[in-house]
Amino acid sequence: MEKVDTAEKARMMRELQELDFVVTELNEYLDNHPSDAAALERIYTMIQQRDDAYKKYVQLFGPLRASDSLEQASWLWAEQDFPWDV
């Protein structure tokens, strides 16, 4: 089994949490200011950054959701530490 860089794993998880927070806050802002073009552009950018970071995390450290195991040869979701155990 390949050795996992736990510091990098924790750093990337923190980055994902921060990106999710920003996307959630922008979403709530846009609920009240739906025609704010700058906020719309920003949320699209942040969603793309979050999606890219998510894919990279899953590629390096394994699934964050059970559905991330669907295209794998085995059920990796059950074969690793769960995301909340990081």
mmCIF file of the C-alpha atoms, coordinates in Angstrom:
data_MODEL
# 
_entry.id   MODEL 
# 
loop_
_atom_site.group_PDB 
_atom_site.id 
_atom_site.type_symbol 
_atom_site.label_atom_id 
_atom_site.label_alt_id 
_atom_site.label_comp_id 
_atom_site.label_asym_id 
_atom_site.label_entity_id 
_atom_site.label_seq_id 
_atom_site.pdbx_PDB_ins_code 
_atom_site.Cartn_x 
_atom_site.Cartn_y 
_atom_site.Cartn_z 
_atom_site.occupancy 
_atom_site.B_iso_or_equiv 
_atom_site.pdbx_formal_charge 
_atom_site.auth_seq_id 
_atom_site.auth_comp_id 
_atom_site.auth_asym_id 
_atom_site.auth_atom_id 
_atom_site.pdbx_PDB_model_num 
ATOM 1  C CA . MET A 1 1  ? 0.000   0.000  0.000   1.00 0.00 ? 1  MET A CA 1 
ATOM 2  C CA . GLU A 1 2  ? 1.306   3.438  -0.925  1.00 0.00 ? 2  GLU A CA 1 
ATOM 3  C CA . LYS A 1 3  ? 2.333   5.777  1.901   1.00 0.00 ? 3  LYS A CA 1 
ATOM 4  C CA . VAL A 1 4  ? 0.025   8.784  2.246   1.00 0.00 ? 4  VAL A CA 1 
ATOM 5  C CA . ASP A 1 5  ? 1.426   12.249 2.940   1.00 0.00 ? 5  ASP A CA 1 
ATOM 6  C CA . THR A 1 6  ? -0.884  13.090 5.842   1.00 0.00 ? 6  THR A CA 1 
ATOM 7  C CA . ALA A 1 7  ? 0.205   16.740 5.943   1.00 0.00 ? 7  ALA A CA 1 
ATOM 8  C CA . GLU A 1 8  ? -0.649  17.196 2.265   1.00 0.00 ? 8  GLU A CA 1 
ATOM 9  C CA . LYS A 1 9  ? -3.910  15.300 2.719   1.00 0.00 ? 9  LYS A CA 1 
ATOM 10 C CA . ALA A 1 10 ? -4.891  17.598 5.605   1.00 0.00 ? 10 ALA A CA 1 
ATOM 11 C CA . ARG A 1 11 ? -3.853  20.699 3.638   1.00 0.00 ? 11 ARG A CA 1 
ATOM 12 C CA . MET A 1 12 ? -5.935  19.674 0.641   1.00 0.00 ? 12 MET A CA 1 
ATOM 13 C CA . MET A 1 13 ? -8.928  18.824 2.843   1.00 0.00 ? 13 MET A CA 1 
ATOM 14 C CA . ARG A 1 14 ? -8.672  22.265 4.440   1.00 0.00 ? 14 ARG A CA 1 
ATOM 15 C CA . GLU A 1 15 ? -8.543  23.850 0.978   1.00 0.00 ? 15 GLU A CA 1 
ATOM 16 C CA . LEU A 1 16 ? -11.696 21.965 -0.025  1.00 0.00 ? 16 LEU A CA 1 
ATOM 17 C CA . GLN A 1 17 ? -13.467 23.107 3.127   1.00 0.00 ? 17 GLN A CA 1 
ATOM 18 C CA . GLU A 1 18 ? -12.479 26.714 2.454   1.00 0.00 ? 18 GLU A CA 1 
ATOM 19 C CA . LEU A 1 19 ? -13.652 26.545 -1.159  1.00 0.00 ? 19 LEU A CA 1 
ATOM 20 C CA . ASP A 1 20 ? -16.958 24.969 -0.089  1.00 0.00 ? 20 ASP A CA 1 
ATOM 21 C CA . PHE A 1 21 ? -17.420 27.769 2.441   1.00 0.00 ? 21 PHE A CA 1 
ATOM 22 C CA . VAL A 1 22 ? -16.829 30.458 -0.203  1.00 0.00 ? 22 VAL A CA 1 
ATOM 23 C CA . VAL A 1 23 ? -19.242 28.811 -2.647  1.00 0.00 ? 23 VAL A CA 1 
ATOM 24 C CA . THR A 1 24 ? -21.911 28.504 0.059   1.00 0.00 ? 24 THR A CA 1 
ATOM 25 C CA . GLU A 1 25 ? -21.513 32.146 1.096   1.00 0.00 ? 25 GLU A CA 1 
ATOM 26 C CA . LEU A 1 26 ? -21.669 33.353 -2.505  1.00 0.00 ? 26 LEU A CA 1 
ATOM 27 C CA . ASN A 1 27 ? -24.750 31.211 -3.043  1.00 0.00 ? 27 ASN A CA 1 
ATOM 28 C CA . GLU A 1 28 ? -26.469 32.824 -0.063  1.00 0.00 ? 28 GLU A CA 1 
ATOM 29 C CA . TYR A 1 29 ? -25.431 36.290 -1.245  1.00 0.00 ? 29 TYR A CA 1 
ATOM 30 C CA . LEU A 1 30 ? -26.824 35.595 -4.714  1.00 0.00 ? 30 LEU A CA 1 
ATOM 31 C CA . ASP A 1 31 ? -30.119 34.454 -3.183  1.00 0.00 ? 31 ASP A CA 1 
ATOM 32 C CA . ASN A 1 32 ? -30.577 38.095 -2.177  1.00 0.00 ? 32 ASN A CA 1 
ATOM 33 C CA . HIS A 1 33 ? -28.705 39.784 -5.046  1.00 0.00 ? 33 HIS A CA 1 
ATOM 34 C CA . PRO A 1 34 ? -29.435 37.565 -8.069  1.00 0.00 ? 34 PRO A CA 1 
ATOM 35 C CA . SER A 1 35 ? -28.405 40.112 -10.693 1.00 0.00 ? 35 SER A CA 1 
ATOM 36 C CA . ASP A 1 36 ? -24.970 40.934 -9.255  1.00 0.00 ? 36 ASP A CA 1 
ATOM 37 C CA . ALA A 1 37 ? -22.801 40.134 -12.283 1.00 0.00 ? 37 ALA A CA 1 
ATOM 38 C CA . ALA A 1 38 ? -19.526 40.251 -10.357 1.00 0.00 ? 38 ALA A CA 1 
ATOM 39 C CA . ALA A 1 39 ? -20.825 37.775 -7.772  1.00 0.00 ? 39 ALA A CA 1 
ATOM 40 C CA . LEU A 1 40 ? -22.104 35.473 -10.529 1.00 0.00 ? 40 LEU A CA 1 
ATOM 41 C CA . GLU A 1 41 ? -18.713 35.497 -12.216 1.00 0.00 ? 41 GLU A CA 1 
ATOM 42 C CA . ARG A 1 42 ? -17.007 34.873 -8.874  1.00 0.00 ? 42 ARG A CA 1 
ATOM 43 C CA . ILE A 1 43 ? -19.228 31.916 -7.952  1.00 0.00 ? 43 ILE A CA 1 
ATOM 44 C CA . TYR A 1 44 ? -18.639 30.269 -11.340 1.00 0.00 ? 44 TYR A CA 1 
ATOM 45 C CA . THR A 1 45 ? -14.883 30.664 -10.838 1.00 0.00 ? 45 THR A CA 1 
ATOM 46 C CA . MET A 1 46 ? -15.017 29.339 -7.286  1.00 0.00 ? 46 MET A CA 1 
ATOM 47 C CA . ILE A 1 47 ? -17.168 26.342 -8.265  1.00 0.00 ? 47 ILE A CA 1 
ATOM 48 C CA . GLN A 1 48 ? -14.606 25.431 -10.933 1.00 0.00 ? 48 GLN A CA 1 
ATOM 49 C CA . GLN A 1 49 ? -11.749 25.778 -8.434  1.00 0.00 ? 49 GLN A CA 1 
ATOM 50 C CA . ARG A 1 50 ? -13.618 23.640 -5.905  1.00 0.00 ? 50 ARG A CA 1 
ATOM 51 C CA . ASP A 1 51 ? -14.397 20.974 -8.512  1.00 0.00 ? 51 ASP A CA 1 
ATOM 52 C CA . ASP A 1 52 ? -10.752 20.879 -9.639  1.00 0.00 ? 52 ASP A CA 1 
ATOM 53 C CA . ALA A 1 53 ? -9.504  20.613 -6.041  1.00 0.00 ? 53 ALA A CA 1 
ATOM 54 C CA . TYR A 1 54 ? -12.068 17.886 -5.309  1.00 0.00 ? 54 TYR A CA 1 
ATOM 55 C CA . LYS A 1 55 ? -11.004 15.810 -8.319  1.00 0.00 ? 55 LYS A CA 1 
ATOM 56 C CA . LYS A 1 56 ? -7.334  16.181 -7.399  1.00 0.00 ? 56 LYS A CA 1 
ATOM 57 C CA . TYR A 1 57 ? -8.005  15.133 -3.786  1.00 0.00 ? 57 TYR A CA 1 
ATOM 58 C CA . VAL A 1 58 ? -9.950  12.044 -4.894  1.00 0.00 ? 58 VAL A CA 1 
ATOM 59 C CA . GLN A 1 59 ? -7.234  11.137 -7.391  1.00 0.00 ? 59 GLN A CA 1 
ATOM 60 C CA . LEU A 1 60 ? -4.476  11.390 -4.758  1.00 0.00 ? 60 LEU A CA 1 
ATOM 61 C CA . PHE A 1 61 ? -6.205  10.170 -1.597  1.00 0.00 ? 61 PHE A CA 1 
ATOM 62 C CA . GLY A 1 62 ? -9.306  8.237  -2.600  1.00 0.00 ? 62 GLY A CA 1 
ATOM 63 C CA . PRO A 1 63 ? -13.034 8.830  -2.479  1.00 0.00 ? 63 PRO A CA 1 
ATOM 64 C CA . LEU A 1 64 ? -14.700 11.485 -0.357  1.00 0.00 ? 64 LEU A CA 1 
ATOM 65 C CA . ARG A 1 65 ? -18.163 10.136 -1.142  1.00 0.00 ? 65 ARG A CA 1 
ATOM 66 C CA . ALA A 1 66 ? -19.262 6.583  -1.770  1.00 0.00 ? 66 ALA A CA 1 
ATOM 67 C CA . SER A 1 67 ? -20.227 7.567  -5.311  1.00 0.00 ? 67 SER A CA 1 
ATOM 68 C CA . ASP A 1 68 ? -16.560 8.364  -6.034  1.00 0.00 ? 68 ASP A CA 1 
ATOM 69 C CA . SER A 1 69 ? -15.911 4.590  -5.989  1.00 0.00 ? 69 SER A CA 1 
ATOM 70 C CA . LEU A 1 70 ? -18.311 3.772  -8.802  1.00 0.00 ? 70 LEU A CA 1 
ATOM 71 C CA . GLU A 1 71 ? -15.671 3.690  -11.554 1.00 0.00 ? 71 GLU A CA 1 
ATOM 72 C CA . GLN A 1 72 ? -13.081 1.761  -9.515  1.00 0.00 ? 72 GLN A CA 1 
ATOM 73 C CA . ALA A 1 73 ? -12.239 -1.931 -9.683  1.00 0.00 ? 73 ALA A CA 1 
ATOM 74 C CA . SER A 1 74 ? -13.090 -2.312 -5.999  1.00 0.00 ? 74 SER A CA 1 
ATOM 75 C CA . TRP A 1 75 ? -15.224 -0.518 -3.432  1.00 0.00 ? 75 TRP A CA 1 
ATOM 76 C CA . LEU A 1 76 ? -12.475 1.886  -2.288  1.00 0.00 ? 76 LEU A CA 1 
ATOM 77 C CA . TRP A 1 77 ? -14.926 3.756  -0.084  1.00 0.00 ? 77 TRP A CA 1 
ATOM 78 C CA . ALA A 1 78 ? -14.827 0.895  2.426   1.00 0.00 ? 78 ALA A CA 1 
ATOM 79 C CA . GLU A 1 79 ? -11.102 0.187  2.056   1.00 0.00 ? 79 GLU A CA 1 
ATOM 80 C CA . GLN A 1 80 ? -9.733  3.483  3.355   1.00 0.00 ? 80 GLN A CA 1 
ATOM 81 C CA . ASP A 1 81 ? -10.087 5.864  6.262   1.00 0.00 ? 81 ASP A CA 1 
ATOM 82 C CA . PHE A 1 82 ? -13.320 7.796  5.993   1.00 0.00 ? 82 PHE A CA 1 
ATOM 83 C CA . PRO A 1 83 ? -13.007 11.545 5.199   1.00 0.00 ? 83 PRO A CA 1 
ATOM 84 C CA . TRP A 1 84 ? -14.143 12.550 8.687   1.00 0.00 ? 84 TRP A CA 1 
ATOM 85 C CA . ASP A 1 85 ? -11.286 10.493 10.175  1.00 0.00 ? 85 ASP A CA 1 
ATOM 86 C CA . VAL A 1 86 ? -8.661  12.819 8.676   1.00 0.00 ? 86 VAL A CA 1 
# 
